[in-house]
Amino acid sequence: MLRLNRRAFNLGLLATGVAALAAPALTGRAAAARPVLIASLLGENKPETKVWLKIRDLVEAALPGRFSFNIVSNAALGGEKDTNEGLRLGAIQGSLSTLSALSAWVPESQLFDMPFLFRDADHVRAAVISKPGNALKVKLEGEGFIVGDYVNYGARHLLAREPLTRPADVAGKRLRVIQSPLHATLWQSFGAVPVGLPITETYNALATGVVDAMDLTKSAYAGFKLYEVVPDVIETGHIWASGAIVFAKGFWTGLTVEEQDVFRNAAIEGAQYFNGLIAADEVVSVEAAKAGGARIHAAEDRDQLIAGARKVWAAYAGKVGGIEAIESVQAMG
């Protein structure tokens, strides 16, 4: 009940109180500026928020005084599902989102979530700027999301209270998964019990034993201080977490062509900035996590991990354009 009440509160706040949130920024020279409410899941020192500061500055440089950004960090406006619903309502103007979360509206985005599909960050980038990535932008626009550009959060790894280094080790474990059926299917193939939870609820769920393990990128692992409750990091690198800089369609269509060009160019430059920040932040995050007690382990029996992944490919091929589409992405780069 607490979770539902919080979610209802957040969405009610977004639908009716956006002006109040933005009001402190609308003073002095910027009084006539158009408010732009941005949601970020992490703090001001993390790439998820820094990218919006960069975009804000680029827009201000090109269109001085025309827009007033209010960047709300630390998931104060809710988790990914909440913020994405806020974008669709038009209560939030911009946010980052994983493609996993956006699959709730456009299942085709799961193509970029296929486990053990990508070799490295360059391979991910080649895929998202290809024909499938462009087609996904069109489908997302139909659901109320305008993609400024795609971003790369890094590879996801298994996090636990004990070194679950082999696929068989997760059997019977309650494993928090992102709220995406594909992620649940992956861990079910190894005998785990997936539990879908928003990222904002994972720390308490792990601390209280509601779940035993989860997966996440290294940057976010440190950002949410999860090393305090799941100190063992098993470097599976099973899914590369692609995401997007997204704007609300209602906000976007209210912009002039000139303004759209400025925001689009700012998003493209912002995405490059974000990807560089994530790569650097991951190194810093690992050291911070180790200082906080994290233990890093290599994944074992990778052939079994990949075999489990192929079951996901087969199960979801029909949702993402067929096995040929998956294999085409695999061959890119």
C-alpha distance (Angstrom), angle and dihedral (degrees) to the residues before:
residue distance angle dihedral
M1 . . .
L2 3.78 . .
R3 3.79 91.0 .
L4 3.80 92.8 50.6
N5 3.79 92.6 46.8
R6 3.79 91.9 50.6
R7 3.78 91.7 48.2
A8 3.80 92.0 48.5
F9 3.79 89.7 48.2
N10 3.79 92.4 51.0
L11 3.79 94.1 48.8
G12 3.80 91.6 44.8
L13 3.79 89.5 51.0
L14 3.79 90.8 50.1
A15 3.77 94.4 47.4
T16 3.80 96.8 46.9
G17 3.78 109.4 17.7
V18 3.77 108.0 46.2
A19 3.77 92.0 109.5
A20 3.78 90.7 55.8
L21 3.80 91.7 51.3
A22 3.76 91.9 50.0
A23 3.78 96.9 42.0
P24 3.85 98.4 89.9
A25 3.79 89.2 60.2
L26 3.80 94.0 51.2
T27 3.76 100.0 80.3
G28 3.80 136.2 112.1
R29 3.78 116.2 -9.7
A30 3.81 93.2 1.5
A31 3.85 94.6 54.5
A32 3.80 91.4 110.9
A33 3.78 94.6 40.8
R34 3.78 119.4 117.9
P35 3.84 110.4 -110.4
V36 3.82 117.8 -120.8
L37 3.81 113.7 -167.1
I38 3.81 113.2 -157.7
A39 3.83 125.9 -170.5
S40 3.82 121.8 -151.2
L41 3.79 125.7 -179.4
L42 3.80 96.3 -151.6
G43 3.80 139.5 48.1
E44 3.78 130.7 -78.3
N45 3.82 92.3 -95.9
K46 3.81 94.2 57.8
P47 3.83 127.3 87.6
E48 3.82 91.4 -116.2
T49 3.81 89.6 68.4
K50 3.81 99.6 29.0
V51 3.80 90.9 60.4
W52 3.81 89.8 61.1
L53 3.78 91.9 49.1
K54 3.81 86.7 54.0
I55 3.81 92.9 48.4
R56 3.81 90.5 46.9
D57 3.79 91.6 53.2
L58 3.81 92.9 47.1
V59 3.80 91.9 50.6
E60 3.80 91.9 46.3
A61 3.81 91.2 50.4
A62 3.80 91.5 52.5
L63 3.81 98.3 36.9
P64 3.83 106.8 24.1
G65 3.77 115.2 -156.4
R66 3.80 95.3 -4.0
F67 3.83 98.5 105.8
S68 3.80 133.6 33.5
F69 3.81 114.4 -154.9
N70 3.81 119.9 -151.5
I71 3.83 105.4 -169.9
V72 3.82 110.4 -165.8
S73 3.82 111.0 -164.1
N74 3.82 138.3 -174.0
A75 3.83 94.1 50.2
A76 3.81 90.6 -73.6
L77 3.81 88.4 150.2
G78 3.82 93.1 48.4
G79 3.78 137.7 -96.1
E80 3.79 127.7 -49.4
K81 3.79 95.7 -75.8
D82 3.81 91.4 50.3
T83 3.80 93.8 48.4
N84 3.79 93.0 45.5
E85 3.79 90.2 51.7
G86 3.80 87.6 48.2
L87 3.80 89.2 54.6
R88 3.79 90.9 51.3
L89 3.80 90.0 49.3
G90 3.80 90.0 49.9
A91 3.80 91.0 -123.0
I92 3.82 91.7 115.2
Q93 3.79 119.5 44.7
G94 3.80 100.8 -162.5
S95 3.79 145.1 6.2
L96 3.78 143.9 145.8
S97 3.79 117.9 -102.1
T98 3.75 134.8 -177.6
L99 3.78 113.4 -122.0
S100 3.81 85.6 -124.6
A101 3.80 90.1 66.4
L102 3.80 92.7 44.5
S103 3.81 90.0 55.2
A104 3.81 87.0 80.9
W105 3.83 85.9 75.7
V106 3.80 101.9 24.1
P107 3.84 112.5 31.0
E108 3.81 90.8 -171.8
S109 3.81 88.9 75.2
Q110 3.81 86.8 75.1
L111 3.80 87.8 79.1
F112 3.81 87.3 81.1
D113 3.81 91.5 47.3
M114 3.78 96.4 59.9
P115 3.82 109.7 131.5
F116 3.79 118.7 -113.0
L117 3.80 91.2 4.5
F118 3.80 100.3 119.5
R119 3.80 129.7 60.4
D120 3.80 99.3 -161.5
A121 3.81 145.6 -29.4
D122 3.82 93.2 -72.2
H123 3.80 90.0 55.3
V124 3.82 90.2 51.1
R125 3.80 91.4 50.9
A126 3.79 92.8 49.0
A127 3.81 89.5 53.9
V128 3.80 99.4 47.9
I129 3.81 94.0 49.5
S130 3.81 91.6 48.0
K131 3.80 129.4 91.4
P132 3.86 93.4 -79.0
G133 3.81 90.6 52.5
N134 3.80 91.9 50.1
A135 3.80 91.4 47.4
L136 3.80 89.5 51.7
K137 3.82 90.8 55.0
V138 3.80 89.5 57.7
K139 3.80 93.0 49.6
L140 3.81 92.5 47.4
E141 3.80 90.8 50.7
G142 3.78 87.5 56.5
E143 3.81 88.0 58.9
G144 3.80 95.5 48.5
F145 3.81 101.4 -91.2
I146 3.81 123.2 117.1
V147 3.81 111.6 -160.3
G148 3.80 112.4 -144.8
D149 3.80 90.9 -177.3
Y150 3.78 140.8 -41.3
V151 3.80 124.7 -95.4
N152 3.79 134.9 -162.7
Y153 3.81 118.8 -132.5
G154 3.82 92.8 -175.1
A155 3.78 132.9 -112.4
R156 3.80 122.7 -36.7
H157 3.80 119.0 -125.2
L158 3.80 134.4 -170.8
L159 3.82 115.4 -98.8
A160 3.80 122.6 -165.3
R161 3.80 147.0 150.5
E162 3.80 89.5 -110.6
P163 3.81 134.3 31.7
L164 3.80 102.1 -86.0
T165 3.78 91.9 177.9
R166 3.83 98.5 155.7
P167 3.81 127.9 58.9
A168 3.81 90.0 -121.2
D169 3.82 89.7 58.7
V170 3.81 92.9 71.1
A171 3.82 94.3 56.8
G172 3.79 109.1 123.6
K173 3.82 93.4 6.9
R174 3.80 118.9 130.5
L175 3.78 102.4 -124.0
R176 3.79 123.7 -169.1
V177 3.77 110.8 -133.3
I178 3.77 133.4 -173.6
Q179 3.80 109.8 -97.6
S180 3.80 94.3 -91.0
P181 3.83 126.4 109.8
L182 3.81 91.0 -139.4
H183 3.80 92.0 61.5
A184 3.80 90.5 47.7
T185 3.81 90.7 50.6
L186 3.80 91.8 52.0
W187 3.80 94.7 55.6
Q188 3.80 93.4 39.6
S189 3.80 87.5 59.9
F190 3.81 87.2 65.7
G191 3.80 94.7 45.9
A192 3.82 97.7 -100.9
V193 3.80 122.6 139.6
P194 3.83 106.7 -123.9
V195 3.80 118.9 -146.2
G196 3.80 116.6 -168.2
L197 3.80 111.6 -140.1
P198 3.82 135.1 157.0
I199 3.80 112.9 -106.6
T200 3.80 89.6 -115.1
E201 3.82 90.3 65.2
T202 3.79 99.6 45.3
Y203 3.81 100.1 88.2
N204 3.81 93.4 57.7
A205 3.81 92.3 40.9
L206 3.80 90.5 54.6
A207 3.80 93.8 42.2
T208 3.80 92.8 52.3
G209 3.80 96.7 41.6
V210 3.80 96.3 -112.0
V211 3.80 84.6 129.8
D212 3.81 130.7 17.9
A213 3.79 102.3 -152.8
M214 3.80 144.9 -5.4
D215 3.78 141.4 -174.9
L216 3.80 128.6 -115.4
T217 3.78 144.1 142.6
K218 3.80 117.6 -81.2
S219 3.79 93.1 -117.5
A220 3.81 93.3 55.5
Y221 3.83 90.8 41.0
A222 3.78 89.1 63.7
G223 3.81 93.7 35.9
F224 3.81 92.0 60.0
K225 3.86 91.9 38.5
L226 3.78 90.2 -125.2
Y227 3.80 90.9 154.4
E228 3.80 84.7 81.4
V229 3.82 90.8 67.8
V230 3.83 105.0 20.6
P231 3.80 106.5 33.4
D232 3.82 97.3 169.0
V233 3.81 116.7 86.9
I234 3.80 115.1 -170.5
E235 3.81 109.3 -163.9
T236 3.77 99.8 -134.2
G237 3.83 97.2 142.4
H238 3.80 85.6 -164.7
I239 3.82 98.7 154.3
W240 3.79 130.2 24.5
A241 3.79 106.3 -138.8
S242 3.78 107.0 -131.8
G243 3.78 119.6 -174.0
A244 3.76 142.9 168.4
I245 3.78 141.2 -127.2
V246 3.78 98.9 -124.2
F247 3.79 134.5 -169.0
A248 3.80 128.1 -165.9
K249 3.80 110.1 -99.8
G250 3.80 92.2 -135.1
F251 3.79 90.7 55.0
W252 3.80 91.9 45.1
T253 3.80 96.1 50.9
G254 3.80 89.1 51.0
L255 3.81 90.7 61.0
T256 3.78 123.6 92.1
V257 3.80 118.2 -114.9
E258 3.81 88.6 -104.2
E259 3.82 91.2 52.1
Q260 3.80 92.5 47.4
D261 3.79 89.8 53.1
V262 3.81 90.7 51.1
F263 3.81 93.6 49.1
R264 3.80 92.2 44.6
N265 3.80 93.0 50.3
A266 3.80 90.5 45.3
A267 3.81 89.8 52.0
I268 3.82 92.2 49.6
E269 3.79 91.9 50.2
G270 3.78 89.2 41.8
A271 3.81 91.8 54.0
Q272 3.81 91.3 54.0
Y273 3.79 88.9 48.2
F274 3.81 91.9 48.3
N275 3.81 93.9 49.8
G276 3.80 90.4 52.1
L277 3.79 91.3 47.2
I278 3.81 92.1 50.3
A279 3.81 92.6 51.9
A280 3.81 91.0 51.1
D281 3.80 93.9 39.9
E282 3.79 91.8 53.4
V283 3.81 90.6 61.3
V284 3.80 91.9 48.3
S285 3.80 91.4 43.3
V286 3.80 93.3 55.0
E287 3.79 91.0 52.4
A288 3.81 91.7 47.2
A289 3.79 90.6 48.8
K290 3.81 91.9 49.2
A291 3.80 89.8 50.7
G292 3.79 87.1 52.9
G293 3.80 92.7 52.6
A294 3.80 104.2 -86.1
R295 3.79 119.1 152.8
I296 3.81 120.0 -153.8
H297 3.83 120.1 -146.2
A298 3.78 134.2 -179.3
A299 3.80 116.0 -120.9
E300 3.80 114.8 -113.4
D301 3.82 131.4 -152.6
R302 3.78 92.2 28.3
D303 3.81 91.2 171.3
Q304 3.80 87.9 66.1
L305 3.79 90.8 48.2
I306 3.80 90.8 52.7
A307 3.81 91.6 45.8
G308 3.79 89.1 55.3
A309 3.78 89.7 49.2
R310 3.80 91.8 54.9
K311 3.81 88.6 59.2
V312 3.81 87.7 58.8
W313 3.79 90.6 49.6
A314 3.79 90.1 54.4
A315 3.82 93.6 44.9
Y316 3.81 94.9 49.9
A317 3.79 102.7 33.3
G318 3.79 91.7 99.3
K319 3.81 91.4 56.3
V320 3.82 96.4 51.4
G321 3.79 103.8 42.0
G322 3.78 102.6 -76.8
I323 3.80 136.2 -65.9
E324 3.81 87.9 -70.7
A325 3.82 89.9 63.9
I326 3.81 90.6 52.0
E327 3.78 93.2 47.7
S328 3.81 90.5 46.8
V329 3.80 90.3 57.2
Q330 3.80 90.3 45.1
A331 3.80 89.5 57.1
M332 3.82 95.1 50.9
G333 3.78 126.5 102.4
